[in-house]
């Protein structure tokens, strides 16, 4: 595996906290990847995330589409987003990264940060937009920016389309796996770790598809009900960080420890929060048949090997949670309009095709879904490089 094009460590002069930027590679001079904020964030973590973004971009390459893949990058800040110093720190980080964001790094929300917060901080840092580096690649910048702004203004049952896009992709990945195995949606149980943007939206789509969401974990612990939780009530009762107000729990809903989600009696497990959530010390608790990686890098490699040996299928993050990034670019480049139904239909078609292709490749090669996803990227990167060029 080649080294990234650029790795940068930044130290805040006020708090002494560190931030990171890793550019894995550039395609057409631009790289795409969100900015996360969490305590304990490291350069190694951000490097892995940047490589994952290169893969996600390549996997959604469609020679017939208007959206052309970019390179992969990622930013990170070592700070608890609830810390009173978090927002000023974010502004200072973006101000320091301004030359890169103006020139070649397009970024947005990730773990610990919402897009609204990133946009507000970017404005204070003197940026036009967190994705302004892609503007020179657009046929009609004014129309494209208006289309994306209109899309961000769309809400579906109280939740913004920008929040729902990623969860739609995760849910469709899980549903594709169930359909291939001949498992009916209704009655299939799912546990979700994390109830923020990705976890909350995934839970909604899976519940509406007929699955029973039997456990949800947030920073306060795990809420569970073997008969199924009221997902919509929980969504209405969560705060900006995905924590659910326990006052809305019904009789029969249980309050359990934070790690109880892992051992929940469910067919589908969706880690949708932090990286490295499933490790060699806790993987034996997993009883699910499928682990669907909504978070970035939630399963450590050794844990994944053990899960596979026990017959558990791990659907990898580079495919499963790629819908958010793709939706941004499909909208900005004009493959879809600022409409929820159109967005969800496009996401479902694309994710179902991509997951199907990955699982077909895994079956034909006699390998894992993750290895199959890497093989698909290996096939596509030379095509992208030949057509558009890259720097790595």
Secondary structure, 3 states (H helix, E strand, C coil): CCCCCEEEEEECCCCCCEEEEEECCEECCEEECCEEEECCCCHHHHHHHHHHHHHHHHHCCCCCCCCCCCEEEEEEEECCCCCCCHHHHHHHHHHHCHHHHHHCEECCCCCCCCHHHHHHHHHHCCCCCCCHHHHHHCCCHHHHHHHHHHHHCCEECCEEHHHHHHHHHHHHHHHHHHHHCCCCCCCCEEEEECCCHHHHHHHHHHHHCCCEEEEEEECCEEEECCCCCCHHHHHHCECCCCCECHHHCCCCCEEECHHHHHHCCCCEEEECCCCCCECCCCHHHCCCCEEECCCCCCECHHHHHHHHHCCCEEECHHHHCCHHHHHHHHHHHCCCCCCHHHHHHHHHHHHHHHHHHHHHHHHHHCCCHHHHHHHHHHHHHHHHHHHHCEEC
